[in-house]
Amino acid sequence: MRLSSIQIKDFKRFKDLTITDLPPSVKLVLLTGPNGSGKTSIFEAFNFWISCINQNYEVDREYHLRPPQPSGMQADWSKAWKSIVLTFHGDATTFDINTSIKANPNQTRKAFYIRSAYRHEPDFTTNGLKGAEDILLNSNRASRMILGEARVSENYQRMVAESLLALYDPEQKQKTAGEITEQIMGEVRAAMNAVFDDLALDGQGNPMSGGTFRFTKGNASEFHYKNLSGGEKAAFDLLLDFVVKKHAFNDTVYCIDEPELHMHTRLQARLLDQLFKLVPENCQLWISTHSIGMARMASELYAKNPAEVAFLDFHDYDFDNPVMIKPIQPNRRYWKNMFATALDDLADLIVPANIILCEGKRLGDGGRKPSFDVTVYRCIFGDDYPEIEFLPLGGTSQVMSDGAVFTNLLASVANGSRVWSVFDKDDRAPHEIENLAKQRVQVLGRRDLESYLWDEEIIKTLCEKHAKPEIAQEIIAEKQRLLADNPTHGKPLDDVKAVSGPLFNFTKKKLNLTGCGNDAEAFGVATLAPLLVRGQAIYEELATTILNPLLPKL
């Protein structure tokens, strides 16, 4: 069962909300938005709807109905029911309150399976057995999304009971009790292995004496369920519940409110990946979340098959007025909203509006030194332009080839970010520079980055900072002397990088510097780059080249 559209009027947060254009192929629906935006109210509408279908007509005027309501007005469940109109794909397009439960009770009972955000069960131990009740009649459904629920112990009892029942199943009479238990536990264990690095499910223990789930954690075995962390319990709860319930709820819209609670980002992402895999083929999984980890995993699933994932963004809507929401592509605006909700003002830094690809050692290539160009650019422009990120992609050919791949990949994750590259001038001719500009490559006006760091204006600023302005002309003269000697060593006259080593040694000695870097490259990063600031001619010259694609908008 998969939803195609929703209309909710005068219920909870919503005056008149329509969610539409959900394709039949959508298996995962991700609801994102700030606290109080109405995500949980969507699940509350589903919960109230299925409760009425199952003939539980309890309605709370002050909880379910949109305020203000006339004081003393008796809550009318039928009015609330009619305010929620759900349309499904396929044969189950409509449910009639009077006939659906009679015509096909199992189908209607399994239409939704909903988990509230209040589901923490810190401990349980059993010392006896209980029979397995009809799973569709007794699924411990919370009557309201604000109420707690405890399903780990219930699922434990159900698994034990089903193991015993299987012993008397003629089709399984050749199996031992251990084999039957393993058959049931195996899928839970496999899902856990995909989510956790150091936590494995051992078994159920003895249900007649101190029965509980036991785990191996690191080197510790027979680890009692109560000793798991809050995040481990939360993830285990959802995985276990899906495995136990999915065979019965096999034509269902599953809903989980804030599944990420108590978990770190990587665990959140892995959990969503497993839940997505566990959802039966004819079902739909709705997730309400603030989690960056889950949103990232959803975007990865979307990149693999866009038809299976829908993003519903609840940011920036006024639900006191009619609102229509449709699935969106996870573009830059979406990610900016997502990160703003999770990290407030850090959002622009994490999902940069502009990315400049540079020459220099690629990320992850090892070694101790980071890319020189990237480090210098970040130092010079980082404070003035926090919406720009500089990334190294290797040599010129790597920047050109991998830059195109990177840009296309970024478009699927943060569509709307702009990407271009920056190269040293080296010996490039004017027509080469012109051709590179057509490929979104900016070329420095000088041979290399060192030409800017060792500019006369920066040398004078350095000497003034150390109260030795008279030394500036000596350093400038030494620079000119070294450059004039370049052809002798087969280097171009303007190759400042080639002379930066001896020029650094000369400068360090003349100014009696300490703690300024052990070589010319470190000196450029730690001492010279911070001296390039707004208001200087050399800063403006470099900025004009580096930021050229942005200048009309900055």
N, C-alpha and C positions, 0 to 999 in steps of 0.2 A: 504494500500500500504506500503510495507516494502522493503528497499534497501538490496540487497545481495552483491553488489560490486560496486566500483567506480574507474574510471581511469581518471586522469587529467594530461594533458600535456601542457607545455608552457603557463600556465594560472596563473596569480597572483604570488604566492610564489613558485609554483611547476614547476620543470623541467619535472618530470615524476613520479607521485604519483599513487600508486595502494592501495586501501583499499579493502580487500577481506575477505572471510570466515565469513560473517555475516549471522548467521542462520535465518531461517524464523520465528522462535519463538521470536526473539529479539524485545522487545517493547521499550526499553530505550537504547540509545547509548550515552555514556559520553565521550566527548572530553576534555582531559586535557593536559596542557603544558604551558610553559612560554609565556610571551608576544612576539608577532612576530613570533611564531612558525608555524603559518598557520591555526589555528583553524577557524578563521573568514573567511579565504580564501576558506575553504570548503563550508561554507554557501554562500559565494559570487558566487561560481561555481554553486550551486543549484539554486540560485536566477537568474543568467544569463541564465541557462538552461531553467527554467520555463518561463522566459520572452520571450525567443525565441519560445518556444512551443506556447505561447499565442500571437505570432506575434508582439512582441516588440523587434526589432532587433538592438537597440542602443548598440554600443560597443565603448569603449574609449581605444584607443591604449595604452595610458600611465597608465591606471588604470586596465583594464582587462587583457591585454596581458603581458606575462613575459618579462621584460627588459633583455638585450637591444634589442630594435627594431630599424630597419633602420629609420633614420630621414626622415620625409615627407611621410612615408608609410601610405597609407590609410587603416584604420582598416577594416578587413573583418569579418563580423559577422559569416559567415558560417564556416570560419576557426576556430574561437573561439568556435562555437557550436560543431564542430567535435572533438575539443580537450577535451570535457567532455563527457565521456561515462558512463552512469548509467544503472545498471542492477537491476531489481526488482524481487522479488519472486512472484510466482503465474502467473496469466494470463497477467498482465501488465509488461512483461519482456522488451519490447522495445517500443519506441515512434518514429514515423516517422514524421519529421518536416513538411512534406507536406500533410499528410493525417490524423494524429491523431486528430488535432483540428476540422477537418471537420467530422470525423467519430463519435467522442464522445466528444464534446466540454466541457461538464461539468466535465467529468472524467479528462481530461488533465488540466483544470483550477485548480482543487483541488489537483493536484499531490503533491504540496508543500505549506506549510503555514509557513512563515518565519518572525521572529521578530528580529530586529536589536538591538544593545546595546544602541541605542540613542532613548529611548522611553518615556522619562519623560514628563508628562503633569501636570504642577503645579496647574492649576486652570481651571475651566470652569463653566459657568452658561448659561442656555438657557432660551429664552423668546418666543419660538415658536416651531412649529413642522415641521419636514421634513419627506417625505415619505421614506420608506425602499427600497433602490435600491437592485438589484440582488446581493446577498452577494458574489457570485463567480466572478462577474464582478467588484465589487467595494469593495475590502477588504483592501484598503489603503496600498497596497504592496509598500515598499520602493524600488526604482529602484536600489539602491546600499546600501550595508551594512553600509556605512559611513554616511548615511542620517538619519535624525530624523523622528519619526513617532508619531502620537497622536491618540490613539484608544479608550481612555476612553470616550471622548465626543461622538465619532462616535457610540460606543456601547450603550451609553445612549440613543441617538436618535433612534437607531435600536430597543432597548427594548421597548421604549414608543410606537413607530410605530407598533410593533408587538402586543402590548397589545390592541391598538385600532383596529387593523385588527381582532383580536380574538373576539372582541365584535360582529362583524358581521359574525362570523363563525357559521353556523347553528348547528354544533356539540357542540358548547360551549355557546349556547344562554341562557342556564339556569344559567350561572355563572355571578356574579357581576364583575364590573371592578376591584374591589379590589382583588377578587379571581383570576382573570386572571393575574393581576400584580404579585401576590404572587406566582403563578405557575411558572412564569418566573424568579422571584427573588429568589425563594427558594433554588435552587441549588447553586447559588452564595453565599447565606448566609450560607449554610451548609459547603461549602468549606472554607469560611472565619473563621467560628467557629473552624474548625480543625487546622487552621494556627495561629490565633491570640488568645491571652489570654484575652485581655481587649478591643477588637474592634469588634463591631457587625454592620452589615448593617441594617439600618432601612428601607429605601425605596428610591424612586426617587424624592420625592417632587412634586411640581406643574410645569410641563414642560412649561406651558404658562407664568409663572411669577417666575423668580429666580429658575428655575429647575436645580437640581444637585443631586448627590448622598448624602444622609444623613446617619449619623452613630451615634451609641452610643459608647462613649469612657469613660470608668470608670463610673462616675456618671453624665456625660454630655450627653444629648441627642440632636438630631437635629444638630449634629456636621457636619459642611460643609466640603465637600471633600477637599477644599483648605487648611484646617487646619491639614490634616494628615501629618505625617512625610514623608520624601522621601522614606524610606523603606516600610512604610505602603502603599503609593501610588503605588510603584513598584510592590509589591506583589498583591495588589488588581487589578491592571491593568491586570496582566497575568491571574489571576483566572477568572476575568470577561470575558476576551477575549476568553479563552478556553470554558467557558460555552456557550457564545453566538455563537461561530463559529463552535463548534464541530459537531453540527447536520448537517451542510452543508458540512463541511470538514471532512467527515467520512471515507475517503479512502485516507489518506494523510500522508506525512512525515512532521511532525511539527519540526521546528528548532527555538531555542531561544539562542541568543548570550549573554552570561554572565547574566543569569537571577538573579544572586545574588546581583547585583549592589544596593547599599544603604542599604543593609540588614545585620543584625547581624547573626552569625553562626547558632543559633537555628532556627531562622525564615527561613533561607535558606533551612535547612534540611526539615522542615515541608512543605515548599512550594513545593519542589521537590516531596515529598510524595503525595501531593494532585494533582499535575500536572500528575504524573504517573497514579493516579486513574482516572483522567478525560479523559485521552487519549482514544479515541474509540478503540475498540478491533482490528480492522483491520488496525490500524495506527502505526506509529513509532515516537518516540520522541527523537530528537537529541539535546543535551545540550552541549554548549561550556562553560567551567567554570574554574576558579582558586579556587573555593570555597571548603574549607575543609568540611564545613557542608554538602554541596551537595554530595561530594565524599563519605562521611561517610554514608549518607542516601542511596546512590546508592549501597554501599557495603552491607547494611542491606537488601535491596531488592534483591541483588545478592545472599546473603546467603539463603534467603527464596526460590528463584527460579533462579538458575544460567542461565537457558536457556532464561530468559527474559531480561537480562541486559548484555551489552557489554561495555568494557572499551577500549578506543583507546588512547594510550599514545603518545603524540607528542614530548616528551623530547628526546634530544640527537640524533636527525636526521639531516642530511645535505640534504636539499631539493634542493640544486644545482645539486644533482646527483639523479639517479633513486632510489626510496624508495618504499618498500612494507610494509604496516602496517596491522597487524591482531589483532583481539581482544585478550586481555591478561587477566590473572587472577590477581585481585588486591593483589599482594604479597608485600613483604617488599620493594623490589626495587621500585615498583609503589608508595607506600606510602612515601618512602624517597624522590622521585622526587616531589610528590605532596606537601609535607610539605616544601621542599627546595624552591619550587616556591612561596609558601605563606609566609613562615617564615624564609627563608634563612638558616643561620647557626643553628637555633634552631631545625632543622628537626631531627637530631639524638637524641635529648633529648626527643622529643615528641613520636617518634616511635622507642623505644630502640631496639638495635640489640640483647640484652640479658636481660632476666628477671629472677631474682632469687626470688623464693617463700620462705617465712620465717614463722616461728611460731610467733604468736602475734595476738593481736586483729584485726579482719577483718576490712577492709574499710567499713564504713557505719554502724558499730555496735554501734555507739553512744559513749557517754562519752567524757571526755576532753582529756585524755592522748592518744597519738598515740602509735602504736606498739613500744616497747622498742628496740627489735632487729633491726627492719627496720630503726629506727631513728639512731641507732648507726652505722649500716652498711653504711648508706648513708653519715654519717659524715666522716667516715674513708675512704671510697673508692670513694665518689662522685666526688671529684676533679680529682683524678687520672684516673678514668674509667667512664666518662660521658655517655658511650654507654651502661651502665648497669643500670637497674632499679630494686629496691628491693620492693616487695609487700608482705603484711601480709595476710595470709589466715586462721588464727585461730590456733587451736591446731594441734598436730601431725596428728591425724586421718583426720582432715579437709584438711590439706595441701596435704595429700596423695590422698584423694578422689576428692576434688574440684580442685586440681592441674591438674589432667588429663582433667577435663572438661574445665578448663581455657585454657590449652594448645591447645585443639581442637578448642575452640572458637577463640583464637588468630590466629590460622592458617588460618581462613577464612577472617580475617581482615588485618593481617600483616604477611603473610606467609614468612618464612625465619628467623624470630626472634627465638632465642633459649631460652628454658625455663628449669630450673632445680631448685631443692630445697636444703635448708640447715637446718639441725637439730642440736640441742645440742647433745653432746655425752651421757650425763646422765650415765646410767649403762649398755649401750649396749655392747654386747659381739662382738668379732671380726667377727664371722660369720654373725651376724645381720647387721653389718656395710657393710660387703661385699655384702649381699643381697640388701641392700638399694642402694648401688652404681649402681646395675643393673637396678634400677628403677629411675635413674637420681637424686639421693639424696646424697648430700655431708654431712658427719658427722664431726663435729668439733673434733679436736684432744684432746681437753680438755672438762671437764664436761659441762661447760656453758660459755656464753659470758663474764660473770663477771670475769672469770679466766684470760681472756686476758686483760680486763680493769685494773685489780688490779695486773698485773704482776710486778715483781720487777723492770724491766726496766722502766715501766710507773711511778711507785712510785718515782723512782729516778729523772725522767724527771720532774715530778710535783714539787718536792722539789727544784730542781735547778731553775725552772721557778720562784719560789717565794723566791729565794735567801736564801734558808735554806737547803742546801744539807745534812747537818749533821743530819737532822730529818729523812731522808729516812730510815736509819737502825732501828730507833725506830718504824716506821710504819710497816716495813717488819716484825719485831719481834712481833708486836701486831697481825699482820695477822696470823703468825704461831701459836701464842698462841690461838687465836680464833678458828682456824681450828683444833688444837689438842683437843679442848674442844667439837667439833662437835658430836662425838659419845655419849657424855653424854646426848645430846639433840636428839639423834636418827637420826643424819645426817651423811653422809659420810665424810671422812677426807678431801676430795678434793672439798667439796661443798663451793666454794667461795661466791656464791649467798646467802647462808644461813647466812654468817657472814658480808655481805656487809653493813648492817645497822649500827652495832656498829663500824665497821671499818671506815665508813664514819664519824661518830661522833668523833672518835678519831683523824682522819686526819684533819678534819675541825678545831678542837680545837688546835691541835699542830701547824698548819700553820696559825692559826688566819684568816681563810678564810671567806669572805662575798660575797654575790651575786654569789654563786657557785652551787645553787640548794638547795631545802628544804629537800630532802631525798636522799637515796642512788641511786635510779634510776635516779632522775634528775641530780645528781652529775655525774653519769656515762655518761649521754648524754652531759651535758653542759661543763664538766671540763675534764673528763678522755678521752673520745673518740677523741677529737681534738688533743690529744697528740700522738696518734698512727699515725706515718708518715713513709713514705718510708725511708729505710736505717736502720731501727730498726729490730732486730732479731724477736721481737714479731709481728711486722707488717708483715714481710715476712712469718712467721709461719701461721698467720691467712689468709693471702692472698693465700697461697699455697692451703689451704683447700677450701676457699670460691670460688676461681677463677679456680679451677682445670680443669674444662671443657674448659677453655679459654687459659690456659697457652701456648699451642703450637702456638696460633695465636696472643697473645699479645706481 
